[in-house]
C-alpha cells in the first residue's frame, strides 16, 4: 500500500471510522494526523490510534499530501478559509465527506482550484461496511484518485460516478438508504410482535433475515429480482405477502422517496453555496 500523509480535519465518527479502517488495513500511523479542537476527544484519538492529534488545522496540514474534510457542512466555510493560507502554495489533494458541499464551492472557500474528491459515505461506514460514492474534480490526477479510493475503501465499498450531480443520486440511494432499510426492519419487528412473537425474538429474526438477504444479494451473480423469484413459490406464503406490497405499488413509493431525497440533496447544496 502506498502510504501518503493525510490530515483529517474533524475527529468525529466518520474520521474515526476511516482512521480505524486504514490502520486495520496496515496504513502507517505515522502518516496520519487528525484535528480535533476538543481536548478530551483529542486525547482519546491519540490514545486509541497512536496518531498525532492537533487542536488547530494549520498546524496539522503542514507538509501533508492529503487533507480530508470531515466537519459538518454548516461550519465548512469557516474551516476552509482557516486552512486556505496554508494550502495556497501547495497542490494538496482535498477529500470531502461533507454532504451537500459542491466541489466548486469548496475550491472557492479554499481560495484555489485544488484537486477535490467528493465522497458520499453512509452510516454503515462506521462499522467498515459503508457504501461510498466518489467523484473527482477535473484537477484530480490518477494518483489522486488512487489515494482517495485507498482511504475511503477503508470504510467499505467504493464506486466512482462520472458527474458530480450523480452524487445527489448516491445520497438518495446509499447515503439515506440505511434509514429506509431500518424503517422496513422496524415495521417487520412490529408485525412480528403483532403476530404473537416476543419483542426480542421479533428483533433478532428481523435483523438476521436482513443480514442474510443482503449477504445473498452481495455474493450472488443474480439480480435481487431473480433471487426474490427463487424464494417465492406460486401460491405460497411469500407470494401472498408480496401481493400486498404490489397492491400498494411499492416500486413507485420507493422511486418517489428516492427522488425526494435527491431533490433535497440538491437544495442543500444550493443553500450552502450561498454561504459567504
GUVEXTI-477315 format. One record per residue (C-alpha): residue in one letter; x, y, z. Coordinates in nm, 4 decimals, always signed. Example, Ala and Ser with C-alpha at 12.3 -4.5 7.8 and 13.67 -1.06 7.14 Angstrom:
! GUVEXTI-477315
(node 'A'; (+1.2300; -0.4500; +0.7800));
(node 'S'; (+1.3670; -0.1060; +0.7140));
//
This chain:
! GUVEXTI-477315
(node 'X'; (+0.0000; +0.0000; +0.0000));
(node 'X'; (+0.1241; +0.3488; -0.0884));
(node 'X'; (+0.1116; +0.5485; +0.2331));
(node 'X'; (+0.0516; +0.9172; +0.1691));
(node 'X'; (+0.0490; +1.1565; +0.4628));
(node 'X'; (-0.3031; +1.2659; +0.5492));
(node 'X'; (-0.4631; +1.5110; +0.7902));
(node 'X'; (-0.8215; +1.4526; +0.8951));
(node 'X'; (-0.9944; +1.7811; +0.9755));
(node 'X'; (-1.2501; +1.6866; +1.2367));
(node 'X'; (-1.2263; +1.3917; +1.4737));
(node 'X'; (-1.5881; +1.2768; +1.4726));
(node 'X'; (-1.7453; +0.9443; +1.3783));
(node 'X'; (-1.6553; +0.9466; +1.0090));
(node 'X'; (-1.2910; +1.0409; +1.0631));
(node 'X'; (-1.2661; +0.7826; +1.3415));
(node 'X'; (-1.4112; +0.5144; +1.1130));
(node 'X'; (-1.1693; +0.5959; +0.8324));
(node 'X'; (-0.8690; +0.6058; +1.0648));
(node 'X'; (-0.9673; +0.2727; +1.2223));
(node 'X'; (-1.0142; +0.1145; +0.8804));
(node 'X'; (-0.6846; +0.2458; +0.7456));
(node 'X'; (-0.4905; +0.1181; +1.0457));
(node 'X'; (-0.6633; -0.2200; +1.0193));
(node 'X'; (-0.5529; -0.2291; +0.6537));
(node 'X'; (-0.1920; -0.1664; +0.7559));
(node 'X'; (-0.1651; +0.2090; +0.6974));
(node 'X'; (+0.1303; +0.3664; +0.8768));
(node 'X'; (+0.0029; +0.5553; +1.1813));
(node 'X'; (+0.2947; +0.7982; +1.1487));
(node 'X'; (+0.1366; +0.9213; +0.8235));
(node 'X'; (-0.1981; +1.0037; +0.9874));
(node 'X'; (-0.2852; +1.3263; +1.1641));
(node 'X'; (-0.6185; +1.4437; +1.2997));
(node 'X'; (-0.7515; +1.7834; +1.4022));
(node 'X'; (-0.9904; +1.7891; +1.6963));
(node 'X'; (-1.0467; +2.1082; +1.8999));
(node 'X'; (-1.1967; +1.9268; +2.2000));
(node 'X'; (-0.9165; +1.8419; +2.4438));
(node 'X'; (-1.0710; +1.5223; +2.5777));
(node 'X'; (-1.1639; +1.3892; +2.2357));
(node 'X'; (-0.8190; +1.4741; +2.1021));
(node 'X'; (-0.6553; +1.2773; +2.3833));
(node 'X'; (-0.8829; +0.9806; +2.3187));
(node 'X'; (-0.7888; +0.9733; +1.9496));
(node 'X'; (-0.4177; +0.9805; +2.0318));
(node 'X'; (-0.4515; +0.7049; +2.2906));
(node 'X'; (-0.6706; +0.4807; +2.0756));
(node 'X'; (-0.4873; +0.5053; +1.7436));
(node 'X'; (-0.1392; +0.6337; +1.8214));
(node 'X'; (-0.1754; +0.9122; +1.5656));
(node 'X'; (-0.0709; +1.2735; +1.6065));
(node 'X'; (-0.3642; +1.4935; +1.7060));
(node 'X'; (-0.3781; +1.8722; +1.6818));
(node 'X'; (-0.6070; +2.1431; +1.8102));
(node 'X'; (-0.5689; +2.3621; +1.5001));
(node 'X'; (-0.5868; +2.2747; +1.1325));
(node 'X'; (-0.2987; +2.4938; +1.0147));
(node 'X'; (-0.0575; +2.3038; +1.2403));
(node 'X'; (-0.1771; +1.9618; +1.1237));
(node 'X'; (-0.1641; +2.0178; +0.7475));
(node 'X'; (+0.1975; +2.1338; +0.7329));
(node 'X'; (+0.3689; +1.9085; +0.4779));
(node 'X'; (+0.0835; +1.6596; +0.4288));
(node 'X'; (-0.0201; +1.5324; +0.0863));
(node 'X'; (-0.3915; +1.4857; +0.1567));
(node 'X'; (-0.6448; +1.6802; +0.3604));
(node 'X'; (-0.9711; +1.5043; +0.4473));
(node 'X'; (-1.2518; +1.7388; +0.5447));
(node 'X'; (-1.4722; +1.5587; +0.7980));
(node 'X'; (-1.6554; +1.8508; +0.9577));
(node 'X'; (-2.0211; +1.9462; +0.9490));
(node 'X'; (-2.1251; +2.1323; +0.6315));
(node 'X'; (-2.2546; +2.4228; +0.8393));
(node 'X'; (-1.9022; +2.5095; +0.9586));
(node 'X'; (-1.7225; +2.4129; +0.6383));
(node 'X'; (-1.6849; +2.7644; +0.5009));
(node 'X'; (-1.5084; +2.8907; +0.8138));
(node 'X'; (-1.2892; +2.5802; +0.8380));
(node 'X'; (-1.1834; +2.6021; +0.4732));
(node 'X'; (-1.0975; +2.9690; +0.4985));
(node 'X'; (-0.8818; +2.8985; +0.8022));
(node 'X'; (-0.6918; +2.6349; +0.6025));
(node 'X'; (-0.6662; +2.8361; +0.2804));
(node 'X'; (-0.3450; +3.0318; +0.3581));
(node 'X'; (-0.1542; +2.7150; +0.4436));
(node 'X'; (-0.2770; +2.5386; +0.1292));
(node 'X'; (-0.2306; +2.8285; -0.1111));
(node 'X'; (+0.1226; +2.7391; -0.2196));
(node 'X'; (+0.0785; +2.3605; -0.2426));
(node 'X'; (-0.1252; +2.1244; -0.4606));
(node 'X'; (-0.2759; +1.9180; -0.1808));
(node 'X'; (-0.5459; +1.6628; -0.2565));
(node 'X'; (-0.8650; +1.7532; -0.0712));
(node 'X'; (-1.1139; +1.4774; +0.0114));
(node 'X'; (-1.4517; +1.5947; +0.1335));
(node 'X'; (-1.7001; +1.3690; +0.3105));
(node 'X'; (-1.9308; +1.6629; +0.3776));
(node 'X'; (-2.2825; +1.6220; +0.2429));
(node 'X'; (-2.4050; +1.8894; +0.0068));
(node 'X'; (-2.0837; +2.0894; -0.0401));
(node 'X'; (-2.0056; +2.1058; -0.4124));
(node 'X'; (-1.6523; +2.0936; -0.5473));
(node 'X'; (-1.6608; +2.4467; -0.6900));
(node 'X'; (-1.7872; +2.5770; -0.3564));
(node 'X'; (-1.5001; +2.4069; -0.1727));
(node 'X'; (-1.2455; +2.5471; -0.4163));
(node 'X'; (-1.3906; +2.8949; -0.3712));
(node 'X'; (-1.3711; +2.8667; +0.0078));
(node 'X'; (-1.0151; +2.7296; -0.0154));
(node 'X'; (-0.9137; +3.0118; -0.2467));
(node 'X'; (-0.7630; +2.7915; -0.5192));
(node 'X'; (-0.8631; +2.5274; -0.7765));
(node 'X'; (-0.7211; +2.2445; -0.5678));
(node 'X'; (-0.7864; +1.8837; -0.6693));
(node 'X'; (-1.1018; +1.7776; -0.4853));
(node 'X'; (-1.2574; +1.4343; -0.4428));
(node 'X'; (-1.6082; +1.4490; -0.3109));
(node 'X'; (-1.7241; +1.1400; -0.1208));
(node 'X'; (-2.0724; +1.0446; -0.0079));
(node 'X'; (-2.0419; +0.7778; +0.2643));
(node 'X'; (-2.3238; +0.6343; +0.4704));
(node 'X'; (-2.3539; +0.5436; +0.8371));
(node 'X'; (-2.2514; +0.1751; +0.7990));
(node 'X'; (-1.9065; +0.3174; +0.7208));
(node 'X'; (-1.8764; +0.3443; +1.0992));
(node 'X'; (-1.8539; -0.0376; +1.1086));
(node 'X'; (-1.6451; -0.0606; +0.7877));
(node 'X'; (-1.9412; -0.1778; +0.5774));
(node 'X'; (-2.0267; +0.1501; +0.4106));
(node 'X'; (-2.1310; +0.2170; +0.0513));
(node 'X'; (-1.9448; +0.5248; -0.0706));
(node 'X'; (-1.9888; +0.7225; -0.3917));
(node 'X'; (-1.6891; +0.9218; -0.5195));
(node 'X'; (-1.6463; +1.1993; -0.7744));
(node 'X'; (-1.3212; +1.3688; -0.8738));
(node 'X'; (-1.2881; +1.7270; -0.9916));
(node 'X'; (-1.1019; +1.7911; -1.3168));
(node 'X'; (-0.7848; +1.8745; -1.1220));
(node 'X'; (-0.7501; +1.5245; -0.9711));
(node 'X'; (-0.4934; +1.3015; -1.1423));
(node 'X'; (-0.4709; +0.9218; -1.1418));
(node 'X'; (-0.2541; +0.9178; -0.8302));
(node 'X'; (-0.5078; +1.1340; -0.6501));
(node 'X'; (-0.7918; +0.9002; -0.7439));
(node 'X'; (-0.5903; +0.6034; -0.6164));
(node 'X'; (-0.5149; +0.7774; -0.2869));
(node 'X'; (-0.8820; +0.8709; -0.2398));
(node 'X'; (-1.0008; +0.5203; -0.3147));
(node 'X'; (-0.7484; +0.3679; -0.0729));
(node 'X'; (-0.8649; +0.5952; +0.2068));
(node 'X'; (-1.2395; +0.5615; +0.1501));
(node 'X'; (-1.2230; +0.1877; +0.0830));
(node 'X'; (-1.1119; +0.1509; +0.4446));
(node 'X'; (-1.4751; +0.2225; +0.5358));
(node 'X'; (-1.6453; -0.0032; +0.2822));
(node 'X'; (-1.7332; -0.0402; -0.0862));
(node 'X'; (-1.6467; +0.2491; -0.3173));
(node 'X'; (-1.7897; +0.3442; -0.6577));
(node 'X'; (-1.6903; +0.6361; -0.8813));
(node 'X'; (-1.9561; +0.8402; -1.0601));
(node 'X'; (-1.8953; +1.0355; -1.3800));
(node 'X'; (-2.0862; +1.3519; -1.2924));
(node 'X'; (-2.0928; +1.5462; -0.9685));
(node 'X'; (-2.4712; +1.5750; -0.9970));
(node 'X'; (-2.4832; +1.1962; -0.9576));
(node 'X'; (-2.3606; +1.2414; -0.6005));
(node 'X'; (-2.7143; +1.3584; -0.5245));
(node 'X'; (-2.8406; +1.0237; -0.6577));
(node 'X'; (-2.5817; +0.8436; -0.4428));
(node 'X'; (-2.7140; +1.0404; -0.1459));
(node 'X'; (-3.0672; +0.9256; -0.2242));
(node 'X'; (-2.9763; +0.5581; -0.2625));
(node 'X'; (-2.6898; +0.4736; -0.0267));
(node 'X'; (-2.6469; +0.7909; +0.1761));
(node 'X'; (-3.0035; +0.7905; +0.3058));
(node 'X'; (-3.0600; +0.4231; +0.2227));
(node 'X'; (-2.9732; +0.2714; +0.5627));
(node 'X'; (-3.2680; +0.4586; +0.7131));
(node 'X'; (-3.5013; +0.3077; +0.4521));
(node 'X'; (-3.3958; -0.0452; +0.5405));
(node 'X'; (-3.4087; +0.0295; +0.9125));
(node 'X'; (-3.7631; +0.1648; +0.8717));
(node 'X'; (-3.8660; -0.1575; +0.6980));
(node 'X'; (-3.6963; -0.3615; +0.9718));
(node 'X'; (-3.8799; -0.1548; +1.2319));
(node 'X'; (-4.2110; -0.2321; +1.0627));
(node 'X'; (-4.1295; -0.6030; +1.0297));
(node 'X'; (-4.0405; -0.6233; +1.4000));
(node 'X'; (-4.3718; -0.4617; +1.4897));
(node 'X'; (-4.5543; -0.7069; +1.2634));
(node 'X'; (-4.3814; -0.9972; +1.4357));
(node 'X'; (-4.4921; -0.8756; +1.7774));
(node 'X'; (-4.8460; -0.8254; +1.6477));
(node 'X'; (-4.8412; -1.1879; +1.5279));
(node 'X'; (-4.7516; -1.3093; +1.8786));
(node 'X'; (-4.3708; -1.3150; +1.8928));
(node 'X'; (-4.1920; -1.1590; +2.1876));
(node 'X'; (-4.0081; -0.8355; +2.1056));
(node 'X'; (-3.6563; -0.9791; +2.1302));
(node 'X'; (-3.7362; -1.2748; +1.9069));
(node 'X'; (-3.9004; -1.0461; +1.6519));
(node 'X'; (-3.5969; -0.8162; +1.6572));
(node 'X'; (-3.3369; -1.0906; +1.6165));
(node 'X'; (-3.5273; -1.2709; +1.3417));
(node 'X'; (-3.5711; -0.9423; +1.1538));
(node 'X'; (-3.2090; -0.8318; +1.1824));
(node 'X'; (-3.0662; -1.1730; +1.0892));
(node 'X'; (-3.3037; -1.2041; +0.7950));
(node 'X'; (-3.1996; -0.8609; +0.6662));
(node 'X'; (-2.8334; -0.9567; +0.7046));
(node 'X'; (-2.8871; -1.2868; +0.5254));
(node 'X'; (-3.0771; -1.1287; +0.2364));
(node 'X'; (-2.8055; -0.8658; +0.1900));
(node 'X'; (-2.5333; -1.1322; +0.2008));
(node 'X'; (-2.7155; -1.3425; -0.0587));
(node 'X'; (-2.7528; -1.0417; -0.2871));
(node 'X'; (-2.3892; -0.9355; -0.2467));
(node 'X'; (-2.2441; -1.2816; -0.3108));
(node 'X'; (-2.4733; -1.3861; -0.5962));
(node 'X'; (-2.4306; -1.3145; -0.9668));
(node 'X'; (-2.8083; -1.2931; -0.9987));
(node 'X'; (-3.0179; -0.9804; -0.9557));
(node 'X'; (-3.2269; -0.9217; -0.6427));
(node 'X'; (-3.5355; -0.9679; -0.8604));
(node 'X'; (-3.4202; -1.3150; -0.9676));
(node 'X'; (-3.3255; -1.4123; -0.6130));
(node 'X'; (-3.6667; -1.2976; -0.4958));
(node 'X'; (-3.8331; -1.5108; -0.7627));
(node 'X'; (-3.6342; -1.8135; -0.6493));
(node 'X'; (-3.7687; -1.7905; -0.2927));
(node 'X'; (-4.1277; -1.7177; -0.3966));
(node 'X'; (-4.3309; -2.0320; -0.4529));
(node 'X'; (-4.6506; -1.9768; -0.6570));
(node 'X'; (-4.9476; -1.9742; -0.4233));
(node 'X'; (-4.7258; -1.9834; -0.1156));
(node 'X'; (-4.6879; -1.7596; +0.1889));
(node 'X'; (-4.4220; -1.5341; +0.0365));
(node 'X'; (-4.6273; -1.4795; -0.2785));
(node 'X'; (-4.9292; -1.3818; -0.0677));
(node 'X'; (-4.7233; -1.1262; +0.1260));
(node 'X'; (-4.5594; -0.9817; -0.1855));
(node 'X'; (-4.9012; -0.9363; -0.3424));
(node 'X'; (-4.9795; -0.6903; -0.0640));
(node 'X'; (-4.6673; -0.4892; -0.1500));
(node 'X'; (-4.7611; -0.4975; -0.5179));
(node 'X'; (-5.1087; -0.3724; -0.4353));
(node 'X'; (-4.9548; -0.0710; -0.2619));
(node 'X'; (-4.7215; -0.0131; -0.5625));
(node 'X'; (-4.4065; -0.0451; -0.3539));
(node 'X'; (-4.1776; +0.0256; -0.6507));
(node 'X'; (-4.3426; +0.3598; -0.7189));
(node 'X'; (-4.3320; +0.4512; -0.3495));
(node 'X'; (-3.9579; +0.3805; -0.3312));
(node 'X'; (-3.8932; +0.5734; -0.6540));
(node 'X'; (-4.0799; +0.8773; -0.5194));
(node 'X'; (-3.8923; +0.8606; -0.1895));
(node 'X'; (-3.5559; +0.8432; -0.3696));
(node 'X'; (-3.6449; +1.1405; -0.5905));
(node 'X'; (-3.7443; +1.3390; -0.2820));
(node 'X'; (-3.4091; +1.2650; -0.1171));
(node 'X'; (-3.2164; +1.3522; -0.4350));
(node 'X'; (-3.4032; +1.6808; -0.4738));
(node 'X'; (-3.3400; +1.7760; -0.1120));
(node 'X'; (-2.9684; +1.6987; -0.1542));
(node 'X'; (-2.9562; +1.9412; -0.4477));
(node 'X'; (-3.1406; +2.2052; -0.2443));
(node 'X'; (-2.8928; +2.1726; +0.0428));
(node 'X'; (-2.6016; +2.2200; -0.1985));
(node 'X'; (-2.7597; +2.5397; -0.3312));
(node 'X'; (-2.8176; +2.6670; +0.0224));
(node 'X'; (-2.4550; +2.6018; +0.1204));
(node 'X'; (-2.3277; +2.7749; -0.1942));
(node 'X'; (-2.4857; +3.0923; -0.0644));
(node 'X'; (-2.2658; +3.0980; +0.2466));
(node 'X'; (-2.0202; +3.3854; +0.2397));
//
